């Protein structure tokens, strides 16, 4: 597990009990801290699911076409088949 994953798990493991204790016994600062930690976990989990953890440029590059369409503009079109498929 990497650093962000450990932070996300720590946010969840500490945030849920702190928020539960705050909601049960009423000290509102604990409620806010617990909910902030749970929301931090949600943010980090969504960022991971959305692929935001990948650095820019890590996506596969689009290869240029072997025979670009603009070089074929003077060629005649392929004849149509008789079986109905083109």
SERO-4910 file (N, C-alpha, C, O; in steps of 0.05 Angstrom, whole numbers):
BEGIN
 pado doro    nc1    nc2    nc3   cac1   cac2   cac3    cc1    cc2    cc3    oc1    oc2    oc3
  Unk    A     17    -23      0      0      0      0     18     25      0     38     26     14
  Unk    A     10     44    -15     26     69    -17     17     89      4     -1     83     20
  Unk    A     29    112      4     24    133     24     -5    142     24    -16    144     46
  Unk    A    -16    148      1    -44    157      1    -63    136     10    -83    142     23
  Unk    A    -58    111      4    -75     90     13    -74     87     43    -95     82     56
  Unk    A    -50     89     55    -48     88     84    -62    111     97    -75    108    118
  Unk    A    -60    135     85    -74    158     96   -104    154     95   -118    161    114
  Unk    A   -114    143     73   -143    138     70   -153    118     90   -174    122    103
  Unk    A   -138     96     94   -146     76    114   -145     88    142   -162     83    159
  Unk    A   -124    104    148   -122    117    174   -146    136    179   -156    137    201
  Unk    A   -153    151    158   -176    169    161   -202    153    167   -218    162    183
  Unk    A   -205    131    154   -230    115    158   -229    102    186   -249    103    200
  Unk    A   -207     90    193   -205     76    218   -207     94    242   -219     87    263
  Unk    A   -197    119    240   -199    137    263   -224    154    261   -236    162    282
  Unk    A   -233    160    237   -256    178    234   -283    166    243   -299    180    255
  Unk    A   -287    141    237   -313    129    244   -316    127    274   -337    135    284
  Unk    A   -297    117    289   -301    117    318   -303    144    331   -319    148    350
  Unk    A   -287    163    321   -288    190    333   -316    203    327   -327    215    345
  Unk    A   -326    200    302   -352    211    296   -374    196    311   -393    209    320
  Unk    A   -372    170    315   -392    155    330   -392    164    359   -413    167    371
  Unk    A   -369    167    371   -367    176    399   -379    204    401   -394    210    420
  Unk    A   -372    222    382   -382    249    383   -412    250    379   -426    265    393
  Unk    A   -423    233    361   -452    233    357   -466    220    381   -490    227    386
  Unk    A   -453    201    394   -466    188    417   -467    205    442   -488    207    455
  Unk    A   -445    218    448   -443    232    474   -443    262    471   -443    277    491
  Unk    A   -445    273    447   -451    301    442   -430    322    441   -437    345    435
  Unk    A   -404    317    445   -385    339    442   -382    345    412   -371    329    397
  Unk    A   -392    368    404   -393    375    375   -365    377    362   -364    371    338
  Unk    A   -343    385    376   -318    385    362   -309    356    352   -297    353    331
  Unk    A   -316    336    368   -310    309    360   -326    300    336   -317    286    319
  Unk    A   -351    310    334   -368    304    311   -355    315    286   -353    302    266
  Unk    A   -346    341    288   -335    354    265   -308    341    256   -303    337    232
  Unk    A   -292    334    276   -266    321    269   -271    293    257   -258    286    237
  Unk    A   -289    278    268   -295    251    257   -307    253    229   -299    237    212
  Unk    A   -325    271    225   -337    273    198   -317    284    178   -317    276    155
  Unk    A   -299    302    187   -278    311    169   -259    289    160   -251    287    137
  Unk    A   -253    271    179   -236    248    173   -250    229    154   -238    218    135
  Unk    A   -276    224    158   -291    206    140   -293    219    112   -290    205     92
  Unk    A   -298    245    111   -299    258     85   -271    258     71   -270    257     47
  Unk    A   -250    260     87   -223    257     75   -219    229     63   -207    227     41
  Unk    A   -229    209     76   -228    182     65   -244    180     39   -235    169     19
  Unk    A   -268    192     39   -285    191     15   -271    205     -8   -271    196    -31
  Unk    A   -259    228     -3   -244    243    -23   -221    226    -35   -218    224    -59
  Unk    A   -205    215    -17   -182    199    -26   -191    174    -41   -178    166    -61
  Unk    A   -213    161    -32   -223    137    -46   -233    145    -74   -228    130    -93
  Unk    A   -248    167    -76   -258    175   -102   -236    183   -120   -236    177   -144
  Unk    A   -216    197   -110   -193    204   -126   -179    179   -137   -170    179   -160
  Unk    A   -176    159   -121   -164    134   -130   -181    120   -151   -171    111   -171
  Unk    A   -208    120   -147   -226    107   -166   -226    122   -193   -228    110   -214
  Unk    A   -224    148   -191   -225    164   -216   -198    164   -230   -197    175   -253
  Unk    A   -178    153   -218   -152    152   -232   -135    177   -228   -117    182   -243
  Unk    A   -141    193   -208   -126    218   -204    -99    213   -191    -83    232   -189
  Unk    A    -93    188   -183    -68    183   -171    -46    179   -192    -22    179   -185
  Unk    A    -54    176   -218    -34    172   -239    -21    199   -246    -35    219   -248
  Unk    A      4    200   -251     17    225   -260      9    231   -288      1    214   -304
  Unk    A     10    256   -295      3    265   -322     22    251   -342     46    248   -337
  Unk    A     12    243   -364     28    230   -385     30    200   -381     43    187   -397
  Unk    A     17    189   -361     19    160   -357     -1    145   -375      1    121   -378
  Unk    A    -20    160   -387    -39    147   -404    -25    138   -430     -6    151   -438
  Unk    A    -35    117   -442    -22    108   -467    -25    130   -489    -46    142   -491
  Unk    A     -5    133   -504     -5    153   -526    -21    142   -549    -22    118   -554
  Unk    A    -34    160   -564    -49    153   -588    -29    151   -611    -15    170   -617
  Unk    A    -28    128   -623     -9    124   -646    -21    137   -671    -45    136   -676
  Unk    A     -4    150   -687    -14    161   -712    -21    138   -731     -9    116   -729
  Unk    A    -40    143   -749    -49    122   -767    -26    114   -787    -10    131   -794
  Unk    A    -26     89   -794     -5     80   -813    -10     93   -841     10    100   -854
  Unk    A    -35     96   -848    -41    108   -874    -63    129   -869    -87    123   -869
  Unk    A    -55    154   -864    -75    175   -857    -95    179   -880    -88    174   -903
  Unk    A   -119    188   -873   -140    190   -892   -134    212   -913   -142    209   -936
  Unk    A   -120    233   -905   -115    254   -925    -96    246   -947    -94    260   -967
  Unk    A    -81    225   -943    -64    215   -965    -80    197   -984    -70    191  -1006
  Unk    A   -104    188   -976   -119    171   -993   -141    186  -1008   -158    173  -1021
  Unk    A   -141    212  -1007   -163    227  -1019   -164    224  -1050   -186    228  -1062
  Unk    A   -142    218  -1063   -142    215  -1092   -147    186  -1101   -150    180  -1125
  Unk    A   -149    167  -1082   -154    139  -1089   -184    135  -1093   -200    148  -1079
  Unk    A   -191    117  -1111   -220    111  -1114   -230     95  -1090   -215     81  -1077
  Unk    A   -256     97  -1086   -269     82  -1064   -269     52  -1071   -269     45  -1094
  Unk    A   -269     36  -1050   -271      7  -1054   -298      0  -1066   -318     13  -1059
  Unk    A   -299    -19  -1085   -325    -26  -1096   -342    -40  -1075   -332    -54  -1057
  Unk    A   -368    -36  -1076   -387    -48  -1057   -389    -78  -1062   -387    -87  -1085
  Unk    A   -393    -93  -1041   -397   -121  -1044   -426   -128  -1052   -444   -111  -1048
  Unk    A   -429   -151  -1062   -456   -160  -1070   -471   -172  -1047   -496   -174  -1048
  Unk    A   -457   -181  -1026   -471   -195  -1004   -483   -175   -983   -493   -184   -963
  Unk    A   -481   -150   -988   -493   -130   -970   -475   -119   -949   -482   -101   -934
  Unk    A   -451   -130   -946   -432   -120   -926   -412   -102   -940   -404   -107   -963
  Unk    A   -404    -81   -927   -385    -63   -939   -358    -66   -927   -339    -52   -934
***
